Amino acid sequence: AQALRNSVEELAKQTYIQTKDPEKVALYYTALGKKNNLVNLFKAVKNDRVAKFLESDFSNPKKIKASNKNAFKLVSLQKYEYASAFFILAGNLRSAIKILLKECGYQTALLIARLVEGEDGKNYKKLLRSLIIPSAKEKKDVWLECASLWLLKDYEKA
């Protein structure tokens, strides 16, 4: 689990170095729970408005509502990964996963679910059980089905 987190953090760092755009790494840092890193990146590009918002206490219902509202606005602008970051900040992982599944693919949705919840998370397991395994069976993708069962620790079926 730590190796995955380290890899995603390195991906975020390299993406930011190449793009100098904190929006492009917002999903990674929020999924990793490293909101302060993201705040610093927005400050570095002089986007103090977003930085200030990110410094908010997201246990506050007003901030949760504002974060969800921002996410929906970003979806309308087709900034799906950035929108998903705001859903995660609002504690709305389910909406983040739904957007990621539709617009970015199951791999991204599965990665984010695992980063946010861990390998025993209900959304992570639900993705494997209700989407990936049935899809693998339908496509007769034995490898994907086996790997998914392994991730669910169902070694006998795998």
Helices and strands as residue ranges (DSSP letters): H 2-19, G 22-24, H 26-32, H 35-44, H 48-54, H 61-76, H 80-89, H 93-103, H 106-117, H 122-127, I 128-132, H 133-138, H 142-151
